[in-house]
Amino acid sequence: MKSINPHYSCITEKGKCNLPDNEFIEDYLSKGVEPVVFLDSCVCLHIIKVVDHRRAAKNVDFSKIIALKEYIEKNPKVKINEFFALLELCSRDGVIDKEKLQDFKLRMDFFKQIPLKVFTKFKYDINRDLIVFRNVADRLDKPLEAIDQILSNSYCTLLKIRSLALKGLSKRTAKNNLDILAAWMVSDLDIFRGSEYKLAMNIFGGNTEFRKMVGLDNEGAAAKKKLMGTAWDMFHTKFTANSFRLSDLLQRSVYPFFLTSDSNLFKIFENFSLEVFKDGGEAFVSSFIMKSDFTYPHLDDSFIEANNKKLLDIFIDRRNQQYFYDKLKVSRMINDLEFENGIT
C-alpha cells in the first residue's frame, strides 16, 4: 500500500499504518471487503467547528482537516464513518442527545460532500447551503446498549488504575501496582483488559505523559470526564480497528482503519497486532497480543520478561472461559471505585 500521510495518526488491527490508497481500496472491494475509515471524536469535533465557523474556528489544525478532505476527494470509494465518535460527543450519563446527534451528523455529511475547492476557500455558509436529506436520529434504537459492557468495563478498570496511582507512583510501588491490577481484573472484574493494562504499565512504569489519561491532575467531575474520555478512546481504538468485531456487528466484511488526533492513544496502539482473537462467549470479546515497545523507567527488563510470561499464562489459563457481563456487579464496582477516587 502506497504511503498516504493524512497528518492524523492511523491504526488498523496490524498497528500503525497509512490510509488506504486507491489501489488498496479497489483490490479489497473486488474481494467483497469494504475499507472503512473511522474517525475519533476530536477529529469530528474539529471538522464540525470548521464547518460552522470557517476561518474563525478556534483551536483546530486546518492543515490536517484539509489534508483529510483532499484524501476523501481523491479516494471517493472509501467510506468515512463518524458514527461511534458522534455517539461519544452526543451522550451523557448513558443518554443520547438525538437533536445534537442530528446536528453533528448533518455537518459531517456536509464536510464529506462539499467540493474540495469550495471547502478550502471557505466559500460556503452552513446555514444557507445545508440540505437536510434524512433524519439520522430516528434510525437509532438505544445504540449505547450494544457497547455498554465495553465502556463500563473499561471505565471500571481505569478507575482502579487511578485508585492505585493515587496511593503512590514511585518506582518502589510500580511492580506491586501492576500485580494488584492484574489479579483484580482476573478475580474481580473477571475479564483481562489488555489495552488498559498497557496504559497502566506506562503510568506505573514512570512515563508521566500518560497520567492525564486517568485524570491524575484533576478532581471530581473533571477527573470523571477524563476517565470517561479515555474509556471511549479505548473503545474507539480496539473496536474500530478490529475487523472481526465490526464485520460481526455490521453483518458485512470490512477492513477498518482508525484515524485519531490523540498522540498518547496512538503510542499505546501503534505497535500492537491482532495476533489472537478469542470469542469469549459474548459479543465483542477478544484478546490481543501486543508488543512491549515502550521503555519504562520504573521497570527493569527482567520484570518485563517475567511479567510477559505471567500475562501469557493468564491468557492460556483463561482461553476456554466464557465471559458473561454482569451489569449490576460492574455498576457496584464502579460506584465503590468512584468513592475511592473522590468522584461523586
Backbone hydrogen bonds, N-H to C=O, Kabsch-Sander energy under -0.5 kcal/mol:
donor,donor_aa,acceptor,acceptor_aa,energy
4,I,2,K,-0.5
8,Y,6,P,-1.3
9,S,260,T,-2.4
11,I,258,F,-2.2
12,T,15,G,-2.3
15,G,12,T,-2.0
16,K,270,E,-3.6
17,C,10,C,-1.9
19,L,4,I,-1.1
25,I,21,D,-2.5
26,E,22,N,-2.7
27,D,23,E,-2.1
28,Y,24,F,-2.4
29,L,25,I,-2.4
30,S,26,E,-1.9
31,K,27,D,-0.7
31,K,28,Y,-0.6
32,G,29,L,-1.4
33,V,28,Y,-2.8
34,E,253,S,-2.3
36,V,255,Y,-2.0
37,V,79,K,-3.2
38,F,36,V,-0.6
38,F,257,F,-3.4
39,L,81,N,-2.2
40,D,259,L,-1.7
44,C,40,D,-2.0
45,L,41,S,-2.7
46,H,42,C,-2.3
47,I,43,V,-2.1
48,I,44,C,-2.6
49,K,45,L,-2.0
50,V,46,H,-2.0
51,V,47,I,-2.7
52,D,48,I,-2.2
53,H,49,K,-3.1
54,R,50,V,-2.5
56,A,53,H,-2.1
57,A,54,R,-1.8
62,F,60,V,-0.9
64,K,61,D,-0.5
65,I,61,D,-1.7
66,I,62,F,-2.8
67,A,63,S,-2.1
68,L,64,K,-2.1
69,K,65,I,-2.3
70,E,66,I,-2.6
71,Y,67,A,-2.1
72,I,68,L,-2.4
73,E,69,K,-2.2
74,K,70,E,-2.1
75,N,71,Y,-1.6
78,V,75,N,-1.6
79,K,35,P,-1.6
81,N,37,V,-3.3
81,N,79,K,-0.5
86,L,82,E,-2.4
87,L,83,F,-1.8
88,E,84,F,-1.7
89,L,85,A,-2.2
90,C,86,L,-2.0
91,S,88,E,-1.1
92,R,95,V,-2.2
95,V,92,R,-1.4
97,D,90,C,-3.3
98,K,96,I,-1.1
101,L,97,D,-2.5
102,Q,98,K,-2.6
103,D,99,E,-2.2
104,F,100,K,-2.8
105,K,101,L,-2.8
106,L,102,Q,-2.1
107,R,103,D,-1.5
108,M,104,F,-2.2
109,D,105,K,-2.5
110,F,106,L,-2.1
111,F,107,R,-2.1
112,K,108,M,-2.1
113,Q,109,D,-1.8
114,I,110,F,-2.4
119,F,115,P,-2.3
120,T,116,L,-3.0
121,K,117,K,-0.8
122,F,119,F,-1.2
123,K,118,V,-2.0
124,Y,122,F,-1.2
128,R,125,D,-0.9
129,D,125,D,-3.5
130,L,126,I,-1.6
132,V,130,L,-0.5
133,F,131,I,-0.8
136,V,134,R,-0.9
139,R,136,V,-1.3
140,L,137,A,-1.4
145,E,142,K,-1.2
146,A,142,K,-0.5
146,A,143,P,-0.7
147,I,144,L,-0.8
148,D,144,L,-0.7
148,D,145,E,-0.7
151,L,147,I,-2.3
152,S,148,D,-3.0
153,N,149,Q,-2.2
154,S,150,I,-2.0
155,Y,151,L,-3.0
156,C,152,S,-2.6
157,T,153,N,-2.0
158,L,154,S,-2.5
159,L,155,Y,-2.2
160,K,156,C,-1.8
161,I,157,T,-2.3
162,R,158,L,-2.5
163,S,159,L,-2.6
164,L,160,K,-2.2
165,A,161,I,-2.5
166,L,162,R,-2.3
167,K,163,S,-0.6
167,K,164,L,-0.9
168,G,165,A,-1.5
173,T,170,S,-0.8
174,A,170,S,-0.8
175,K,171,K,-0.5
177,N,173,T,-2.5
178,L,174,A,-1.9
179,D,175,K,-2.2
180,I,176,N,-2.6
181,L,177,N,-2.4
182,A,178,L,-2.5
183,A,179,D,-2.3
184,W,180,I,-2.4
185,M,181,L,-2.4
186,V,182,A,-1.9
187,S,183,A,-2.7
188,D,184,W,-2.4
189,L,184,W,-2.0
190,D,185,M,-1.1
191,I,185,M,-1.5
193,R,191,I,-0.6
194,G,192,F,-1.0
197,Y,193,R,-2.0
198,K,194,G,-2.0
199,L,195,S,-1.9
200,A,196,E,-2.3
201,M,197,Y,-2.2
202,N,198,K,-1.4
203,I,199,L,-2.3
204,F,200,A,-3.3
205,G,201,M,-1.4
206,G,203,I,-1.0
207,N,202,N,-2.6
208,T,206,G,-1.3
210,F,207,N,-1.8
211,R,208,T,-1.6
213,M,210,F,-1.6
214,V,211,R,-1.5
215,G,212,K,-1.2
216,L,211,R,-1.6
218,N,215,G,-1.7
222,A,219,E,-1.3
223,A,219,E,-0.8
224,K,220,G,-2.1
225,K,221,A,-2.3
226,K,222,A,-1.8
227,L,223,A,-2.5
228,M,224,K,-2.9
229,G,225,K,-2.2
230,T,226,K,-2.2
231,A,227,L,-2.3
232,W,228,M,-2.3
233,D,229,G,-2.2
234,M,230,T,-2.8
235,F,231,A,-2.2
236,H,232,W,-3.2
237,T,233,D,-2.5
238,K,234,M,-2.5
239,F,235,F,-2.9
240,T,235,F,-0.5
240,T,236,H,-2.2
241,A,237,T,-0.6
242,N,239,F,-1.2
246,L,242,N,-2.2
247,S,243,S,-2.4
248,D,244,F,-1.9
249,L,245,R,-2.5
250,L,246,L,-3.3
251,Q,247,S,-1.3
252,R,247,S,-0.9
255,Y,34,E,-2.2
257,F,36,V,-2.5
258,F,11,I,-2.7
259,L,38,F,-3.0
260,T,9,S,-2.9
260,T,258,F,-0.5
263,S,261,S,-0.8
266,F,262,D,-2.1
267,K,263,S,-2.0
268,I,264,N,-1.6
269,F,265,L,-1.5
270,E,266,F,-2.2
272,F,269,F,-1.7
273,S,289,I,-1.1
274,L,13,E,-2.5
275,E,273,S,-1.9
280,G,278,K,-0.6
285,V,282,E,-1.0
286,S,284,F,-0.5
289,I,273,S,-0.9
290,M,288,F,-0.6
291,K,271,N,-0.9
293,D,291,K,-1.6
296,Y,294,F,-0.5
298,H,205,G,-3.1
299,L,296,Y,-1.8
304,I,300,D,-2.1
305,E,301,D,-2.5
306,A,302,S,-2.2
307,N,303,F,-3.2
308,N,304,I,-2.5
309,K,305,E,-1.7
310,K,306,A,-2.1
311,L,307,N,-2.6
312,L,308,N,-2.2
313,D,309,K,-2.3
314,I,310,K,-2.2
315,F,311,L,-2.3
316,I,312,L,-2.5
317,D,313,D,-2.7
318,R,314,I,-1.7
319,R,316,I,-0.9
321,Q,318,R,-1.6
323,Y,280,G,-3.7
327,K,325,Y,-0.8
330,V,326,D,-2.5
331,S,327,K,-2.4
332,R,328,L,-2.1
333,M,329,K,-2.2
334,I,330,V,-2.5
335,N,331,S,-2.3
336,D,332,R,-2.4
337,L,333,M,-2.5
338,E,334,I,-2.8
339,F,335,N,-1.9
340,E,336,D,-2.0
341,N,337,L,-2.0
342,G,339,F,-1.2
343,I,338,E,-3.4
344,T,342,G,-0.6
